[in-house]
Amino acid sequence: MADKFIDGVPVDALKGSMRDFRVPVGADLLERTAGFYEWQDARRQSGTWPFSRSTEAGPAASCEIRDDAGNLSRGVNFASQDYLSLSSHPAVLAAAKDAIDTMGVHSAGSPALVGNTSTSVALEARIAEFLKMKEALLYPTGWAAGFGVIKGLVRDQDYIVMDALSHACLQTGAQAATKNVMLFRHNNVDHCRQQLATIRARDPNAGIMVVTESLFSMDSDTPDIAALQKLAHEYGATLMVDVAHDLGNIGADGTGHIGKQNMLGQVDLVMGSFSKTFGSNGGFVAMNDRAVKEYLRFYSPSCTFSNALSPAQVAAVTKSLDIIQSEEGATLRNRLMYNICTLREQLRERGMDVYGDPSAIVCVKTGDEALARMAARELPELGLVANLVEFPAVGKGLARFRLQVMAAHTENEIEAAVERIGTAMETGRRLLEENNHVSGGVREIRKLAG
């Protein structure tokens, strides 16, 4: 190409993906990271690297953001995972402060070795009761819970049958546990059945874990949990459902899609995260057998060999659960759903499409990575904080902006988000279409992103 820039952005910054550097080449483990950094820095310097940002004073509905080049901007914040806005709720803050005053700032041990506190033991019982399960076990993060429940129970000779779009913590746990990992097409019960039938024809005695999510964070859709549980039992398998994104914020009582599908207490294993709705880091696994809980406590590596949640984290989650189960929680869920539906409707009115069903995750379709990156470059100046998701986190040519809605968002902030993302998309599309590099219009943009 004669001209290697589009409005000051190097064309190379619009090409490639992080997958290109996943398997670096060379004997020097440190030196071979340079290729990724060069590609990343080309995007950073051109404003097309919208990752690794930090809030200046916490994830408010509007806040100041600093990018990893040090540039400061302010905007309406649709990038943080604080669905019921509990991370700044006065009662949650007070509970965390009181826990620090009475119990200190550190658990100082793993759950197997005196890291538990009276409050964490009580929280386990509360989580189990909330889900109508008999037991629950806390983990230091949601990621640790997803990885740990799989690695803790599945062994080399066992099998995992997993939804193809399952979260990275689940896929990494599966890869660490066994080579016998079979994916089924997203939310496709029939394909899951085919995979289970194949395994049972080959090995009638193998252990099998079926893995799915109750709400998928890139597509905002949910499986038929009852059908998957029935199918798992039919083939002598164990179903594990990740409820990270909907527990607490979906459903009349906050029990998410498991509750909406009348499956409380009936799913074999339920794993979740506190970091989306409960105002803190942390995660859990719930089960109906004390033996399973005790086995995971000592054989799930991310539980056994990690420090337990701090007293402040436990207090924040406990108080958040109090609110979730109260009339105030119902009001917050109603406000959140109103905001979700308003945002989705206004985006469509502006000519933009979104994925899935109404949830706190509103993913705006952009498609081509080059267009998405050019649009992302415009957002800081326009005053919108939004997360760009691109290949390989989603399929090639299926880039999107993942807007994460809070109960605290105002109608003005929602209107501003729609206006600003629409303007950014229009600007990015115009700049790409005006350049000879994309002759033929947007249809050719994908070639740049290749």
N, C-alpha and C positions, 0 to 999 in steps of 0.2 A: 504494500500500500504506500502511495506517495505521502499521504498525510497520516501520521500515526496518533493523532489526537482528535477527540471529539469534545469541543468546548473546554479544552484544557485537560481532559481526562485521557491518559494513555490508553490506546486500544487494548494493550496487554492487561490493563486493570479490569477489562470487561470480559476477559477470557478465563478459562480454567476454573478449577474448584479445589477445595481442600482435599478432595480425594486424590488429586494428582501427587500429593506429598505424603500420603499415608504410609507408603512403603519406600522410604528414602534409600538411596544406593550409596555405598561407600563403607570402608572399614572404620572410619572415625565416627563414632556415634554422635559426637558433638558437632563436628564440622558439617555433617550432612544435613543439619537443620537449616543451613544458610539458604537453600533454594526456597523453602517456604517463607522465610523471613523477607527475602527480596520481593517475592510476589505479594506478600501481605503489605509490605511497606509501600509498594507502588500504589496499592489501593488506599493505604492510609494517607499518603501525601496528596492523592487526588480526591479525597473525601468520599471514596466508595467503600470504605471499611467501617461499617457501623457496629462493630463488636467491641467487647471489653470496655464498655463505658461505665462510669460511676456516677451515682447521685451525690450531690453535695450535702444533703441533709435528710436522706431517707426517701422512700418511694411514695411520695404524695401524689395526688391526682394531677397536680401541676408542680413541676420542680425544676431545679437546675441540674444539668447533666454535663459532665466533662468527658470528652472522648480520650482515647489513650494516646493522643498526640498533645493533650493538655488544653484543647480548645473548650471553652465554656459556652453553653447555650442554655436557653430556658424554653420550656414548652409544656403543653399538655402531655401527660404521661400515660401512654397506653402500652407500656413495655414491661411493667412490673406485675408480679404475681401476688396480688393482695386482694382477692376477689371480694371479700366482705369488708375490706378496709379496716381489718382488726389489728394490723401491726402498729397502728398509732391510736387505737382506742384507749381512752383514759383509764378504763378499768383494767385493761390488759397491761398497760404500762405500770399501773400501781401494783398489780400482782407480781410482776417481774421484779420491781424495786423491793417489795416486801420480802420476796424470796432471797434476794441478795443480802438483805439486812439480817435475815434469820438463819440462812443456810450457807452463805458464801457464794462465790462465783463459779465453783468448779465441782464436778462430781468426783473427780480424783480416783476413778477406777472404772473398770469394765463392768457390765451387768453381771458377769460371773464372779467378780472379785470386789465386792463392797462398793460398786459404783452406783447401785440403786439408792434411792432415798424413799422415805415414807411417802412422799408426794408422787414419785414416779411409779411406785407400786400401785398407788390409788388411781393414777391416770391409766395404767394398763386395764384396771377393772372398769373404768369409765368407758374406754374405747370399746372394750368387749361388749359392754351393756348397750352402747349406742348402736352397734352392729348386730345385736342379739346373738353374739357369739359367746362361747364359754370362757375363752382366754385371749389374751393379747400380749405381745412382746414388743418393747420399744427398741428402736434403732437410732443411731446418731443422726442419720439423714434418710430421706426418702430413697435416695440412690442406694444407700447401704442396705435398706430393707428389700428393695427389688432384687439386687444382686444376691443378698444373703439368703433369702428364702429359697432361691433356686439352688445355689451352690451348697446350701446346708442340707438339702434333702435328696438331690439328684446325684447319682454316682455314674461312673464310667459306662457301665453296662446298661444304664437306663436311657430313656428317650424323652425328648421334649418336643411337643407339637405346639407351635407358637404362631400367633397372628403375625403376618409379615411386617406390619407397621408398629410392632411393639417397641417400647422405649429402649434406649441404649442400655440402661441399667439391667433390663431383663435379657436383652440379647447378649450382653457381656457376661452376665451370670450363667446363661445357657452355654456359651462357648467355653467358659471356665469349668463347667460341670461335666460335660460329655461331648463327644464328637457326633452323637446321634441326635442332631437337631433338624427337625423338619418344619418348614414354614407352611402355613395355609393362607390362601388368598384372603385379603382383608375382609373381616366380618362375614366370611363365607362358611357357614356351618356345614354345608355339603362337602366342601373341600377338606375341612377338618375331619369329617367322617372318613373320607377316603384315606387320609394319612393314618388315622388310627387303625383302620382295617388293614392297611398294608403292614403296619408294625405287628399287629396281633397275628396275622397270617405267618409272619416270619418268626415271632417270638411271643408265645402265649403267656410267658411268665415275667416279662420285663416290667419294671416300673415306668410309668408314663406320667409326665406333668403336662397339662394343657394350660397355655398361658395367653391371657388377653388383658385388655384394659376396659374399664367401664366407660371412659370418655377419652378418645384419642386426641392428643393435643395439637396435631397438625391438620386434622380433618374435621374436628368437632362432630364426631359421630360415635355411635355406641353399638355394641353387639347385642344379640339375643342371648342374654346371660343364662336364662332358664334353659334354653335349648342346648347351650354348651355344657351346662352342668349335667343335664340328662344324658347327653352324649358321652361325657367323660365316665359317668357311672356305668353306662352300657358296655364300655370297653375296659372297665377296670382301671381307669385313669383318675388322676387328681386334678381338679381345676383350681387355678390360681388367678385371681382377678385384681388388677391394679386400679385403685380408686382415687389416685392422687388428685385428679383435676375436678372431680364432681362432688366428693364427700364434703358435706358441710354447706355447700352453696346451691345444690340442686335438690328439688323436691320439697314438698310442703313441710316435712320435718327435718330436712337437711341430710337425709341418708343417701342422697345421690341416686344413680340409676339402679343400684341393687335394691334400694327401697322402692323406687318407682315400679320395678318389675316384680315386686313381692317376693324377693329372694333373700331378705334379711335372715341370717342364721342358717341359710341353706347352701351357701357356697363353701366349698372345702377349705379354701385359704383366701383371705382378703388382705392385700398389702396396700399401704397408703403412705402419703406424705403429709406433713403438717405445713409445708412451706407454701402452699397455694392459698389456703383459707384460714389456717389456724394461727397465723401471726408469728410463726417461729420455724426454725429448722427442726428436723427430726422426722422419724417415720415409724411405722409399726407393721407387724404381721398379726392378724387375728385368726384364730382356729377354734375348733370345738373339742380339743383333746389336750389335756395337760401334758401328756407324754410328748406331743409334738412341740409344745412350747419349750419344755425342758431340753429336748434334743437340739432345737435351734439355738437355745441359749449357749450350748457348749460346742456345737458343731457348725454353726453359721459364722464364718470367719469375721464378717463385718460387724457382728454383734459381740462375739467372744473376745476379739482382739481390738476393740475400739472403746474409748471412754464413753460412758453413758451420757445421756443428755444432762446439761447443767440444771441446777435448781431453777434458774431464771427461765430457761426454755420450757421446763415442765410447767412452771406456773403460768407462763404465757399461753401455752396450749390448753391447760385446764380451764383458765378463765375464758379463753376463746370458745371452748366447748360449752361452757355455761351459757354464753351469749347465743351461740348457735342453737341451743335447745330451748331458748326463751322466746317470748313474744318479740323482743327486739331482733332476734335472729331471723324470725319470719319476716319482719318488716324489711330487714336488710336484704334478704333473698328476693323479696318482691321488688325492691328498688333496683337490685342488680339486674333482674330479668327485664325490667322496664328499660334500663339503660342498654342492655344487650339488644333487645328488639328494636329500640330506637336507632341504635347505631347501624344495625343490619339494614333496616328500611331506608335510612338516609344514604347509605353507601349505594344501594341499588338505584335509588332515585338519581344519584349522581352518575350512574352508568357503570358502576363497579360491581363485580360479583364476589360472593363469599362462599366458603365451603361449609358443608354440614348443616347441623341443626343448631337452634339457639343455645348457646352456652357462653361462659365468660371468655371463651377463646373465639375471636372473630377474625378468621384468616381471609385477607383480601387477595384475590387472584391477580398476579401480574404476569405469570408465565415465564417469559424469557429472562434469564439471569442478567443480561446486559441492561435491559429496561429497568429491572428491579434495582440494580446498583446505581443507575443514573438517577432514579427517583429517590433512592435513599440519600444520595448526596444533597438533595434539595431540602430534606426534612429539617435539619437543625436550624437553618436560616428561617424556614417557614414557622418553626415553633411547634413541632410534633416529635415526640419520642415514641418510636415504634421499632419492633424487632423485625429485621429482614431474615427470612428463612430461605435458604437456597440449597441446591445440590451440594453434598449428598444427604443432607438432612431430609430432603424431599426429592422426588424424582427429577430427572433432568428436564428442563423446560417447564417446571411446575413451581417456580419461585413464588413467594407470597410474603405479604406483611402480616405478621401475627399480632393483632391488636388484642390486648388483654384488659378486660373491662373490670372496673371497680364499682362497688355500691356508692362510693363517694363522688364519682364523676357527676358533674352537673350537665344539664342540657346544653349550656353554652360550650362546655368543653367537648361534648360529643359533636356538636355542630362544627366546632373549630377543627376537630380531628378529621372529619369528613372533607371539609373544604381544603385542608392543607394536604392531605394525602392525594386528593383529586388533582390539585394543582401540581404536586410533585410528579404524578404520573403523566400528566399532560406535557409538562416541561421535558421530562425524560424522553417521552415518545417523539416529541417535536425535534429535539436535538439529534436523536438517532436517525429519524427519517430525513432530516435535512442534509445528512452527510452522505457522500458518495459511497462510504463503506457499507451502507445498508440499502443500496439501490433495490427498489422493489418494495420498500417499506418494512413494516414490522415483521413480515414473514421471514425476512433475512436476518433479523436480530439474533436468532438462535445460533446462526453460524458464528457470530462473534463470541457467544457464550460457550462455544464448544471447547 
